[in-house]
Amino acid sequence: MAKAKTRTESETNSAAANDAPLSFEATIGELGRIVEQLERGDLPLEQSLDLFERGMRLSKDAQARLESAEKRVEVLLGFDENEQPVSRELDPSSK
């Protein structure tokens, strides 16, 4: 199976500038870079605030994706009242 293509830093920066959706993995990577930049403490206040705001948006997006994935797993691992495994199709809108 082919490995999924990951975004390069320049692709991530371009997507960030356009607010294009990032993959979960790219979101986590971007959050890491933001944290590193903020921890250095050498940015002007306005730039730090902009980065912090972007980090919060990315964090909320990542959390929502994790919650959605958790719900999907719960559906897939569901059991009925007789403790029998339940197998059903996922609702495409729940992704």
PyMOL commands that set and color helices and strands:
alter all, ss='L'
color gray80, all
select helices_A, chain A and resi 9-18+24-40+45-76+92-94
alter helices_A, ss='H'
color red, helices_A
deselect
rebuild
show_as cartoon
